[in-house]
Amino acid sequence: MLEVGEDFPRLMHGNVTPGVISARYEINIEPLLSQDIGLTTALKKLEMI
């Protein structure tokens, strides 16, 4: 389970030009795998348990 925080690679309205009307991207998750928070922690953060 990966937490999507401020440092997670993503496209947002504030970082693309107004002329972009559609976009698609792929990310390399290999560098992010060390940040795995696990299922239990993810469920706690979602207040599911």
mmCIF entry with sequence, helices, sheets and N, C-alpha, C, O atoms, coordinates in Angstrom:
data_MODEL
# 
_entry.id   MODEL 
# 
_entity.id                         1 
_entity.type                       polymer 
_entity.pdbx_number_of_molecules   1 
# 
_entity_poly.entity_id                      1 
_entity_poly.type                           'polypeptide(L)' 
_entity_poly.nstd_linkage                   no 
_entity_poly.nstd_monomer                   no 
_entity_poly.pdbx_seq_one_letter_code       MLEVGEDFPRLMHGNVTPGVISARYEINIEPLLSQDIGLTTALKKLEMI 
_entity_poly.pdbx_seq_one_letter_code_can   MLEVGEDFPRLMHGNVTPGVISARYEINIEPLLSQDIGLTTALKKLEMI 
_entity_poly.pdbx_strand_id                 A 
# 
loop_
_entity_poly_seq.entity_id 
_entity_poly_seq.num 
_entity_poly_seq.mon_id 
_entity_poly_seq.hetero 
1 1  MET n 
1 2  LEU n 
1 3  GLU n 
1 4  VAL n 
1 5  GLY n 
1 6  GLU n 
1 7  ASP n 
1 8  PHE n 
1 9  PRO n 
1 10 ARG n 
1 11 LEU n 
1 12 MET n 
1 13 HIS n 
1 14 GLY n 
1 15 ASN n 
1 16 VAL n 
1 17 THR n 
1 18 PRO n 
1 19 GLY n 
1 20 VAL n 
1 21 ILE n 
1 22 SER n 
1 23 ALA n 
1 24 ARG n 
1 25 TYR n 
1 26 GLU n 
1 27 ILE n 
1 28 ASN n 
1 29 ILE n 
1 30 GLU n 
1 31 PRO n 
1 32 LEU n 
1 33 LEU n 
1 34 SER n 
1 35 GLN n 
1 36 ASP n 
1 37 ILE n 
1 38 GLY n 
1 39 LEU n 
1 40 THR n 
1 41 THR n 
1 42 ALA n 
1 43 LEU n 
1 44 LYS n 
1 45 LYS n 
1 46 LEU n 
1 47 GLU n 
1 48 MET n 
1 49 ILE n 
# 
_struct_asym.id          A 
_struct_asym.entity_id   1 
# 
loop_
_struct_conf.conf_type_id 
_struct_conf.id 
_struct_conf.pdbx_PDB_helix_id 
_struct_conf.beg_label_comp_id 
_struct_conf.beg_label_asym_id 
_struct_conf.beg_label_seq_id 
_struct_conf.pdbx_beg_PDB_ins_code 
_struct_conf.end_label_comp_id 
_struct_conf.end_label_asym_id 
_struct_conf.end_label_seq_id 
_struct_conf.pdbx_end_PDB_ins_code 
_struct_conf.beg_auth_comp_id 
_struct_conf.beg_auth_asym_id 
_struct_conf.beg_auth_seq_id 
_struct_conf.end_auth_comp_id 
_struct_conf.end_auth_asym_id 
_struct_conf.end_auth_seq_id 
_struct_conf.pdbx_PDB_helix_class 
_struct_conf.details 
_struct_conf.pdbx_PDB_helix_length 
HELX_P HELX_P1 AA1 HIS A 13 ? ASN A 15 ? HIS A 13 ASN A 15 5 ? 3 
HELX_P HELX_P2 AA2 GLU A 30 ? GLN A 35 ? GLU A 30 GLN A 35 5 ? 6 
HELX_P HELX_P3 AA3 GLY A 38 ? LYS A 45 ? GLY A 38 LYS A 45 1 ? 8 
# 
_struct_conf_type.id          HELX_P 
_struct_conf_type.criteria    ? 
_struct_conf_type.reference   ? 
# 
loop_
_atom_site.group_PDB 
_atom_site.id 
_atom_site.type_symbol 
_atom_site.label_atom_id 
_atom_site.label_alt_id 
_atom_site.label_comp_id 
_atom_site.label_asym_id 
_atom_site.label_entity_id 
_atom_site.label_seq_id 
_atom_site.pdbx_PDB_ins_code 
_atom_site.Cartn_x 
_atom_site.Cartn_y 
_atom_site.Cartn_z 
_atom_site.occupancy 
_atom_site.B_iso_or_equiv 
_atom_site.pdbx_formal_charge 
_atom_site.auth_seq_id 
_atom_site.auth_comp_id 
_atom_site.auth_asym_id 
_atom_site.auth_atom_id 
_atom_site.pdbx_PDB_model_num 
ATOM 1   N N  . MET A 1 1  ? 0.835   -1.166 0.000   1.00 0.00 ? 1  MET A N  1 
ATOM 2   C CA . MET A 1 1  ? 0.000   0.000  0.000   1.00 0.00 ? 1  MET A CA 1 
ATOM 3   C C  . MET A 1 1  ? 0.887   1.238  0.000   1.00 0.00 ? 1  MET A C  1 
ATOM 4   O O  . MET A 1 1  ? 1.776   1.381  0.840   1.00 0.00 ? 1  MET A O  1 
ATOM 5   N N  . LEU A 1 2  ? 0.639   2.107  -0.929  1.00 0.00 ? 2  LEU A N  1 
ATOM 6   C CA . LEU A 1 2  ? 1.405   3.348  -1.002  1.00 0.00 ? 2  LEU A CA 1 
ATOM 7   C C  . LEU A 1 2  ? 0.520   4.524  -0.634  1.00 0.00 ? 2  LEU A C  1 
ATOM 8   O O  . LEU A 1 2  ? -0.602  4.645  -1.125  1.00 0.00 ? 2  LEU A O  1 
ATOM 9   N N  . GLU A 1 3  ? 1.022   5.379  0.222   1.00 0.00 ? 3  GLU A N  1 
ATOM 10  C CA . GLU A 1 3  ? 0.285   6.580  0.598   1.00 0.00 ? 3  GLU A CA 1 
ATOM 11  C C  . GLU A 1 3  ? 0.567   7.663  -0.432  1.00 0.00 ? 3  GLU A C  1 
ATOM 12  O O  . GLU A 1 3  ? 1.723   7.927  -0.761  1.00 0.00 ? 3  GLU A O  1 
ATOM 13  N N  . VAL A 1 4  ? -0.469  8.276  -0.930  1.00 0.00 ? 4  VAL A N  1 
ATOM 14  C CA . VAL A 1 4  ? -0.316  9.356  -1.910  1.00 0.00 ? 4  VAL A CA 1 
ATOM 15  C C  . VAL A 1 4  ? -0.220  10.659 -1.139  1.00 0.00 ? 4  VAL A C  1 
ATOM 16  O O  . VAL A 1 4  ? -1.227  11.228 -0.719  1.00 0.00 ? 4  VAL A O  1 
ATOM 17  N N  . GLY A 1 5  ? 1.016   11.124 -0.961  1.00 0.00 ? 5  GLY A N  1 
ATOM 18  C CA . GLY A 1 5  ? 1.276   12.365 -0.240  1.00 0.00 ? 5  GLY A CA 1 
ATOM 19  C C  . GLY A 1 5  ? 1.822   13.423 -1.181  1.00 0.00 ? 5  GLY A C  1 
ATOM 20  O O  . GLY A 1 5  ? 1.749   13.290 -2.403  1.00 0.00 ? 5  GLY A O  1 
ATOM 21  N N  . GLU A 1 6  ? 2.367   14.470 -0.595  1.00 0.00 ? 6  GLU A N  1 
ATOM 22  C CA . GLU A 1 6  ? 2.897   15.597 -1.377  1.00 0.00 ? 6  GLU A CA 1 
ATOM 23  C C  . GLU A 1 6  ? 4.013   15.196 -2.339  1.00 0.00 ? 6  GLU A C  1 
ATOM 24  O O  . GLU A 1 6  ? 4.157   15.807 -3.398  1.00 0.00 ? 6  GLU A O  1 
ATOM 25  N N  . ASP A 1 7  ? 4.808   14.180 -1.989  1.00 0.00 ? 7  ASP A N  1 
ATOM 26  C CA . ASP A 1 7  ? 5.940   13.803 -2.828  1.00 0.00 ? 7  ASP A CA 1 
ATOM 27  C C  . ASP A 1 7  ? 5.594   12.713 -3.848  1.00 0.00 ? 7  ASP A C  1 
ATOM 28  O O  . ASP A 1 7  ? 6.466   12.276 -4.599  1.00 0.00 ? 7  ASP A O  1 
ATOM 29  N N  . PHE A 1 8  ? 4.332   12.270 -3.883  1.00 0.00 ? 8  PHE A N  1 
ATOM 30  C CA . PHE A 1 8  ? 3.934   11.234 -4.835  1.00 0.00 ? 8  PHE A CA 1 
ATOM 31  C C  . PHE A 1 8  ? 3.815   11.846 -6.225  1.00 0.00 ? 8  PHE A C  1 
ATOM 32  O O  . PHE A 1 8  ? 3.192   12.896 -6.382  1.00 0.00 ? 8  PHE A O  1 
ATOM 33  N N  . PRO A 1 9  ? 4.406   11.207 -7.244  1.00 0.00 ? 9  PRO A N  1 
ATOM 34  C CA . PRO A 1 9  ? 4.357   11.781 -8.602  1.00 0.00 ? 9  PRO A CA 1 
ATOM 35  C C  . PRO A 1 9  ? 2.921   11.821 -9.130  1.00 0.00 ? 9  PRO A C  1 
ATOM 36  O O  . PRO A 1 9  ? 2.224   10.806 -9.150  1.00 0.00 ? 9  PRO A O  1 
ATOM 37  N N  . ARG A 1 10 ? 2.495   13.010 -9.556  1.00 0.00 ? 10 ARG A N  1 
ATOM 38  C CA . ARG A 1 10 ? 1.125   13.155 -10.058 1.00 0.00 ? 10 ARG A CA 1 
ATOM 39  C C  . ARG A 1 10 ? 0.999   14.406 -10.912 1.00 0.00 ? 10 ARG A C  1 
ATOM 40  O O  . ARG A 1 10 ? 1.832   15.310 -10.849 1.00 0.00 ? 10 ARG A O  1 
ATOM 41  N N  . LEU A 1 11 ? -0.050  14.436 -11.702 1.00 0.00 ? 11 LEU A N  1 
ATOM 42  C CA . LEU A 1 11 ? -0.402  15.615 -12.481 1.00 0.00 ? 11 LEU A CA 1 
ATOM 43  C C  . LEU A 1 11 ? -1.535  16.328 -11.743 1.00 0.00 ? 11 LEU A C  1 
ATOM 44  O O  . LEU A 1 11 ? -2.482  15.697 -11.272 1.00 0.00 ? 11 LEU A O  1 
ATOM 45  N N  . MET A 1 12 ? -1.421  17.645 -11.652 1.00 0.00 ? 12 MET A N  1 
ATOM 46  C CA . MET A 1 12 ? -2.459  18.447 -11.007 1.00 0.00 ? 12 MET A CA 1 
ATOM 47  C C  . MET A 1 12 ? -2.726  19.684 -11.846 1.00 0.00 ? 12 MET A C  1 
ATOM 48  O O  . MET A 1 12 ? -1.879  20.093 -12.641 1.00 0.00 ? 12 MET A O  1 
ATOM 49  N N  . HIS A 1 13 ? -3.896  20.280 -11.675 1.00 0.00 ? 13 HIS A N  1 
ATOM 50  C CA . HIS A 1 13 ? -4.236  21.482 -12.437 1.00 0.00 ? 13 HIS A CA 1 
ATOM 51  C C  . HIS A 1 13 ? -3.175  22.562 -12.310 1.00 0.00 ? 13 HIS A C  1 
ATOM 52  O O  . HIS A 1 13 ? -2.909  23.283 -13.272 1.00 0.00 ? 13 HIS A O  1 
ATOM 53  N N  . GLY A 1 14 ? -2.575  22.682 -11.155 1.00 0.00 ? 14 GLY A N  1 
ATOM 54  C CA . GLY A 1 14 ? -1.591  23.732 -10.929 1.00 0.00 ? 14 GLY A CA 1 
ATOM 55  C C  . GLY A 1 14 ? -0.239  23.505 -11.575 1.00 0.00 ? 14 GLY A C  1 
ATOM 56  O O  . GLY A 1 14 ? 0.572   24.430 -11.622 1.00 0.00 ? 14 GLY A O  1 
ATOM 57  N N  . ASN A 1 15 ? 0.039   22.288 -12.084 1.00 0.00 ? 15 ASN A N  1 
ATOM 58  C CA . ASN A 1 15 ? 1.352   22.048 -12.666 1.00 0.00 ? 15 ASN A CA 1 
ATOM 59  C C  . ASN A 1 15 ? 1.307   21.634 -14.137 1.00 0.00 ? 15 ASN A C  1 
ATOM 60  O O  . ASN A 1 15 ? 2.271   21.074 -14.658 1.00 0.00 ? 15 ASN A O  1 
ATOM 61  N N  . VAL A 1 16 ? 0.192   21.910 -14.798 1.00 0.00 ? 16 VAL A N  1 
ATOM 62  C CA . VAL A 1 16 ? 0.115   21.741 -16.254 1.00 0.00 ? 16 VAL A CA 1 
ATOM 63  C C  . VAL A 1 16 ? -0.467  23.023 -16.844 1.00 0.00 ? 16 VAL A C  1 
ATOM 64  O O  . VAL A 1 16 ? -1.194  23.754 -16.172 1.00 0.00 ? 16 VAL A O  1 
ATOM 65  N N  . THR A 1 17 ? -0.145  23.281 -18.084 1.00 0.00 ? 17 THR A N  1 
ATOM 66  C CA . THR A 1 17 ? -0.627  24.508 -18.716 1.00 0.00 ? 17 THR A CA 1 
ATOM 67  C C  . THR A 1 17 ? -2.124  24.416 -19.028 1.00 0.00 ? 17 THR A C  1 
ATOM 68  O O  . THR A 1 17 ? -2.646  23.317 -19.216 1.00 0.00 ? 17 THR A O  1 
ATOM 69  N N  . PRO A 1 18 ? -2.818  25.555 -19.083 1.00 0.00 ? 18 PRO A N  1 
ATOM 70  C CA . PRO A 1 18 ? -4.260  25.556 -19.310 1.00 0.00 ? 18 PRO A CA 1 
ATOM 71  C C  . PRO A 1 18 ? -4.681  24.907 -20.639 1.00 0.00 ? 18 PRO A C  1 
ATOM 72  O O  . PRO A 1 18 ? -5.827  24.473 -20.764 1.00 0.00 ? 18 PRO A O  1 
ATOM 73  N N  . GLY A 1 19 ? -3.799  24.832 -21.612 1.00 0.00 ? 19 GLY A N  1 
ATOM 74  C CA . GLY A 1 19 ? -4.139  24.236 -22.897 1.00 0.00 ? 19 GLY A CA 1 
ATOM 75  C C  . GLY A 1 19 ? -4.258  22.717 -22.873 1.00 0.00 ? 19 GLY A C  1 
ATOM 76  O O  . GLY A 1 19 ? -4.782  22.131 -23.820 1.00 0.00 ? 19 GLY A O  1 
ATOM 77  N N  . VAL A 1 20 ? -3.785  22.071 -21.820 1.00 0.00 ? 20 VAL A N  1 
ATOM 78  C CA . VAL A 1 20 ? -3.862  20.617 -21.716 1.00 0.00 ? 20 VAL A CA 1 
ATOM 79  C C  . VAL A 1 20 ? -5.287  20.249 -21.321 1.00 0.00 ? 20 VAL A C  1 
ATOM 80  O O  . VAL A 1 20 ? -5.769  20.637 -20.257 1.00 0.00 ? 20 VAL A O  1 
ATOM 81  N N  . ILE A 1 21 ? -5.960  19.488 -22.199 1.00 0.00 ? 21 ILE A N  1 
ATOM 82  C CA . ILE A 1 21 ? -7.346  19.105 -21.906 1.00 0.00 ? 21 ILE A CA 1 
ATOM 83  C C  . ILE A 1 21 ? -7.478  17.628 -21.548 1.00 0.00 ? 21 ILE A C  1 
ATOM 84  O O  . ILE A 1 21 ? -8.513  17.195 -21.043 1.00 0.00 ? 21 ILE A O  1 
ATOM 85  N N  . SER A 1 22 ? -6.425  16.861 -21.814 1.00 0.00 ? 22 SER A N  1 
ATOM 86  C CA . SER A 1 22 ? -6.439  15.445 -21.478 1.00 0.00 ? 22 SER A CA 1 
ATOM 87  C C  . SER A 1 22 ? -4.993  14.983 -21.307 1.00 0.00 ? 22 SER A C  1 
ATOM 88  O O  . SER A 1 22 ? -4.098  15.419 -22.031 1.00 0.00 ? 22 SER A O  1 
ATOM 89  N N  . ALA A 1 23 ? -4.784  14.101 -20.347 1.00 0.00 ? 23 ALA A N  1 
ATOM 90  C CA . ALA A 1 23 ? -3.429  13.609 -20.109 1.00 0.00 ? 23 ALA A CA 1 
ATOM 91  C C  . ALA A 1 23 ? -3.488  12.205 -19.528 1.00 0.00 ? 23 ALA A C  1 
ATOM 92  O O  . ALA A 1 23 ? -4.468  11.806 -18.899 1.00 0.00 ? 23 ALA A O  1 
ATOM 93  N N  . ARG A 1 24 ? -2.423  11.482 -19.759 1.00 0.00 ? 24 ARG A N  1 
ATOM 94  C CA . ARG A 1 24 ? -2.267  10.142 -19.203 1.00 0.00 ? 24 ARG A CA 1 
ATOM 95  C C  . ARG A 1 24 ? -0.792  9.977  -18.881 1.00 0.00 ? 24 ARG A C  1 
ATOM 96  O O  . ARG A 1 24 ? 0.067   10.434 -19.636 1.00 0.00 ? 24 ARG A O  1 
ATOM 97  N N  . TYR A 1 25 ? -0.494  9.325  -17.761 1.00 0.00 ? 25 TYR A N  1 
ATOM 98  C CA . TYR A 1 25 ? 0.909   9.132  -17.418 1.00 0.00 ? 25 TYR A CA 1 
ATOM 99  C C  . TYR A 1 25 ? 1.097   7.817  -16.696 1.00 0.00 ? 25 TYR A C  1 
ATOM 100 O O  . TYR A 1 25 ? 0.148   7.255  -16.148 1.00 0.00 ? 25 TYR A O  1 
ATOM 101 N N  . GLU A 1 26 ? 2.311   7.335  -16.698 1.00 0.00 ? 26 GLU A N  1 
ATOM 102 C CA . GLU A 1 26 ? 2.695   6.138  -15.971 1.00 0.00 ? 26 GLU A CA 1 
ATOM 103 C C  . GLU A 1 26 ? 3.815   6.520  -15.032 1.00 0.00 ? 26 GLU A C  1 
ATOM 104 O O  . GLU A 1 26 ? 4.640   7.376  -15.351 1.00 0.00 ? 26 GLU A O  1 
ATOM 105 N N  . ILE A 1 27 ? 3.844   5.884  -13.869 1.00 0.00 ? 27 ILE A N  1 
ATOM 106 C CA . ILE A 1 27 ? 4.925   6.167  -12.923 1.00 0.00 ? 27 ILE A CA 1 
ATOM 107 C C  . ILE A 1 27 ? 5.726   4.895  -12.680 1.00 0.00 ? 27 ILE A C  1 
ATOM 108 O O  . ILE A 1 27 ? 5.217   3.780  -12.800 1.00 0.00 ? 27 ILE A O  1 
ATOM 109 N N  . ASN A 1 28 ? 6.981   5.094  -12.339 1.00 0.00 ? 28 ASN A N  1 
ATOM 110 C CA . ASN A 1 28 ? 7.851   3.992  -11.952 1.00 0.00 ? 28 ASN A CA 1 
ATOM 111 C C  . ASN A 1 28 ? 7.698   3.828  -10.446 1.00 0.00 ? 28 ASN A C  1 
ATOM 112 O O  . ASN A 1 28 ? 8.152   4.682  -9.685  1.00 0.00 ? 28 ASN A O  1 
ATOM 113 N N  . ILE A 1 29 ? 7.066   2.742  -10.003 1.00 0.00 ? 29 ILE A N  1 
ATOM 114 C CA . ILE A 1 29 ? 6.834   2.582  -8.566  1.00 0.00 ? 29 ILE A CA 1 
ATOM 115 C C  . ILE A 1 29 ? 8.009   1.953  -7.832  1.00 0.00 ? 29 ILE A C  1 
ATOM 116 O O  . ILE A 1 29 ? 8.009   1.913  -6.602  1.00 0.00 ? 29 ILE A O  1 
ATOM 117 N N  . GLU A 1 30 ? 8.988   1.474  -8.540  1.00 0.00 ? 30 GLU A N  1 
ATOM 118 C CA . GLU A 1 30 ? 10.143  0.841  -7.884  1.00 0.00 ? 30 GLU A CA 1 
ATOM 119 C C  . GLU A 1 30 ? 10.737  1.706  -6.770  1.00 0.00 ? 30 GLU A C  1 
ATOM 120 O O  . GLU A 1 30 ? 10.940  1.200  -5.666  1.00 0.00 ? 30 GLU A O  1 
ATOM 121 N N  . PRO A 1 31 ? 11.023  2.992  -7.014  1.00 0.00 ? 31 PRO A N  1 
ATOM 122 C CA . PRO A 1 31 ? 11.602  3.809  -5.944  1.00 0.00 ? 31 PRO A CA 1 
ATOM 123 C C  . PRO A 1 31 ? 10.630  4.037  -4.777  1.00 0.00 ? 31 PRO A C  1 
ATOM 124 O O  . PRO A 1 31 ? 11.059  4.392  -3.679  1.00 0.00 ? 31 PRO A O  1 
ATOM 125 N N  . LEU A 1 32 ? 9.347   3.838  -5.003  1.00 0.00 ? 32 LEU A N  1 
ATOM 126 C CA . LEU A 1 32 ? 8.343   4.096  -3.974  1.00 0.00 ? 32 LEU A CA 1 
ATOM 127 C C  . LEU A 1 32 ? 8.056   2.887  -3.096  1.00 0.00 ? 32 LEU A C  1 
ATOM 128 O O  . LEU A 1 32 ? 7.448   3.028  -2.035  1.00 0.00 ? 32 LEU A O  1 
ATOM 129 N N  . LEU A 1 33 ? 8.484   1.702  -3.520  1.00 0.00 ? 33 LEU A N  1 
ATOM 130 C CA . LEU A 1 33 ? 8.148   0.482  -2.794  1.00 0.00 ? 33 LEU A CA 1 
ATOM 131 C C  . LEU A 1 33 ? 8.703   0.456  -1.379  1.00 0.00 ? 33 LEU A C  1 
ATOM 132 O O  . LEU A 1 33 ? 8.155   -0.226 -0.514  1.00 0.00 ? 33 LEU A O  1 
ATOM 133 N N  . SER A 1 34 ? 9.764   1.179  -1.136  1.00 0.00 ? 34 SER A N  1 
ATOM 134 C CA . SER A 1 34 ? 10.321  1.237  0.220   1.00 0.00 ? 34 SER A CA 1 
ATOM 135 C C  . SER A 1 34 ? 9.422   2.041  1.152   1.00 0.00 ? 34 SER A C  1 
ATOM 136 O O  . SER A 1 34 ? 9.623   2.030  2.366   1.00 0.00 ? 34 SER A O  1 
ATOM 137 N N  . GLN A 1 35 ? 8.441   2.733  0.601   1.00 0.00 ? 35 GLN A N  1 
ATOM 138 C CA . GLN A 1 35 ? 7.512   3.542  1.394   1.00 0.00 ? 35 GLN A CA 1 
ATOM 139 C C  . GLN A 1 35 ? 6.195   2.809  1.657   1.00 0.00 ? 35 GLN A C  1 
ATOM 140 O O  . GLN A 1 35 ? 5.218   3.425  2.083   1.00 0.00 ? 35 GLN A O  1 
ATOM 141 N N  . ASP A 1 36 ? 6.163   1.509  1.407   1.00 0.00 ? 36 ASP A N  1 
ATOM 142 C CA . ASP A 1 36 ? 4.960   0.706  1.619   1.00 0.00 ? 36 ASP A CA 1 
ATOM 143 C C  . ASP A 1 36 ? 4.494   0.839  3.066   1.00 0.00 ? 36 ASP A C  1 
ATOM 144 O O  . ASP A 1 36 ? 5.256   0.555  3.990   1.00 0.00 ? 36 ASP A O  1 
ATOM 145 N N  . ILE A 1 37 ? 3.241   1.272  3.273   1.00 0.00 ? 37 ILE A N  1 
ATOM 146 C CA . ILE A 1 37 ? 2.737   1.456  4.632   1.00 0.00 ? 37 ILE A CA 1 
ATOM 147 C C  . ILE A 1 37 ? 1.962   0.241  5.138   1.00 0.00 ? 37 ILE A C  1 
ATOM 148 O O  . ILE A 1 37 ? 1.603   0.193  6.315   1.00 0.00 ? 37 ILE A O  1 
ATOM 149 N N  . GLY A 1 38 ? 1.701   -0.722 4.291   1.00 0.00 ? 38 GLY A N  1 
ATOM 150 C CA . GLY A 1 38 ? 0.998   -1.934 4.702   1.00 0.00 ? 38 GLY A CA 1 
ATOM 151 C C  . GLY A 1 38 ? -0.508  -1.732 4.798   1.00 0.00 ? 38 GLY A C  1 
ATOM 152 O O  . GLY A 1 38 ? -0.993  -0.610 4.940   1.00 0.00 ? 38 GLY A O  1 
ATOM 153 N N  . LEU A 1 39 ? -1.224  -2.823 4.719   1.00 0.00 ? 39 LEU A N  1 
ATOM 154 C CA . LEU A 1 39 ? -2.683  -2.781 4.720   1.00 0.00 ? 39 LEU A CA 1 
ATOM 155 C C  . LEU A 1 39 ? -3.246  -2.278 6.045   1.00 0.00 ? 39 LEU A C  1 
ATOM 156 O O  . LEU A 1 39 ? -4.167  -1.462 6.051   1.00 0.00 ? 39 LEU A O  1 
ATOM 157 N N  . THR A 1 40 ? -2.710  -2.747 7.158   1.00 0.00 ? 40 THR A N  1 
ATOM 158 C CA . THR A 1 40 ? -3.236  -2.336 8.466   1.00 0.00 ? 40 THR A CA 1 
ATOM 159 C C  . THR A 1 40 ? -3.121  -0.833 8.658   1.00 0.00 ? 40 THR A C  1 
ATOM 160 O O  . THR A 1 40 ? -4.079  -0.189 9.087   1.00 0.00 ? 40 THR A O  1 
ATOM 161 N N  . THR A 1 41 ? -1.959  -0.264 8.344   1.00 0.00 ? 41 THR A N  1 
ATOM 162 C CA . THR A 1 41 ? -1.768  1.182  8.485   1.00 0.00 ? 41 THR A CA 1 
ATOM 163 C C  . THR A 1 41 ? -2.688  1.935  7.538   1.00 0.00 ? 41 THR A C  1 
ATOM 164 O O  . THR A 1 41 ? -3.266  2.951  7.923   1.00 0.00 ? 41 THR A O  1 
ATOM 165 N N  . ALA A 1 42 ? -2.834  1.457  6.306   1.00 0.00 ? 42 ALA A N  1 
ATOM 166 C CA . ALA A 1 42 ? -3.722  2.112  5.343   1.00 0.00 ? 42 ALA A CA 1 
ATOM 167 C C  . ALA A 1 42 ? -5.157  2.125  5.858   1.00 0.00 ? 42 ALA A C  1 
ATOM 168 O O  . ALA A 1 42 ? -5.831  3.151  5.775   1.00 0.00 ? 42 ALA A O  1 
ATOM 169 N N  . LEU A 1 43 ? -5.631  1.004  6.386   1.00 0.00 ? 43 LEU A N  1 
ATOM 170 C CA . LEU A 1 43 ? -6.987  0.946  6.920   1.00 0.00 ? 43 LEU A CA 1 
ATOM 171 C C  . LEU A 1 43 ? -7.171  1.852  8.127   1.00 0.00 ? 43 LEU A C  1 
ATOM 172 O O  . LEU A 1 43 ? -8.236  2.443  8.303   1.00 0.00 ? 43 LEU A O  1 
ATOM 173 N N  . LYS A 1 44 ? -6.143  1.964  8.958   1.00 0.00 ? 44 LYS A N  1 
ATOM 174 C CA . LYS A 1 44 ? -6.219  2.880  10.100  1.00 0.00 ? 44 LYS A CA 1 
ATOM 175 C C  . LYS A 1 44 ? -6.297  4.330  9.638   1.00 0.00 ? 44 LYS A C  1 
ATOM 176 O O  . LYS A 1 44 ? -7.067  5.120  10.185  1.00 0.00 ? 44 LYS A O  1 
ATOM 177 N N  . LYS A 1 45 ? -5.501  4.678  8.633   1.00 0.00 ? 45 LYS A N  1 
ATOM 178 C CA . LYS A 1 45 ? -5.522  6.051  8.114   1.00 0.00 ? 45 LYS A CA 1 
ATOM 179 C C  . LYS A 1 45 ? -6.874  6.385  7.502   1.00 0.00 ? 45 LYS A C  1 
ATOM 180 O O  . LYS A 1 45 ? -7.303  7.538  7.534   1.00 0.00 ? 45 LYS A O  1 
ATOM 181 N N  . LEU A 1 46 ? -7.548  5.382  6.944   1.00 0.00 ? 46 LEU A N  1 
ATOM 182 C CA . LEU A 1 46 ? -8.876  5.571  6.376   1.00 0.00 ? 46 LEU A CA 1 
ATOM 183 C C  . LEU A 1 46 ? -9.976  5.433  7.424   1.00 0.00 ? 46 LEU A C  1 
ATOM 184 O O  . LEU A 1 46 ? -11.165 5.510  7.113   1.00 0.00 ? 46 LEU A O  1 
ATOM 185 N N  . GLU A 1 47 ? -9.554  5.227  8.675   1.00 0.00 ? 47 GLU A N  1 
ATOM 186 C CA . GLU A 1 47 ? -10.455 5.034  9.809   1.00 0.00 ? 47 GLU A CA 1 
ATOM 187 C C  . GLU A 1 47 ? -11.441 3.890  9.570   1.00 0.00 ? 47 GLU A C  1 
ATOM 188 O O  . GLU A 1 47 ? -12.616 3.964  9.929   1.00 0.00 ? 47 GLU A O  1 
ATOM 189 N N  . MET A 1 48 ? -10.917 2.828  8.951   1.00 0.00 ? 48 MET A N  1 
ATOM 190 C CA . MET A 1 48 ? -11.710 1.640  8.705   1.00 0.00 ? 48 MET A CA 1 
ATOM 191 C C  . MET A 1 48 ? -11.561 0.631  9.850   1.00 0.00 ? 48 MET A C  1 
ATOM 192 O O  . MET A 1 48 ? -12.407 -0.243 10.040  1.00 0.00 ? 48 MET A O  1 
ATOM 193 N N  . ILE A 1 49 ? -10.470 0.771  10.602  1.00 0.00 ? 49 ILE A N  1 
ATOM 194 C CA . ILE A 1 49 ? -10.262 -0.083 11.785  1.00 0.00 ? 49 ILE A CA 1 
ATOM 195 C C  . ILE A 1 49 ? -9.729  0.769  12.920  1.00 0.00 ? 49 ILE A C  1 
ATOM 196 O O  . ILE A 1 49 ? -9.481  0.258  14.012  1.00 0.00 ? 49 ILE A O  1 
# 
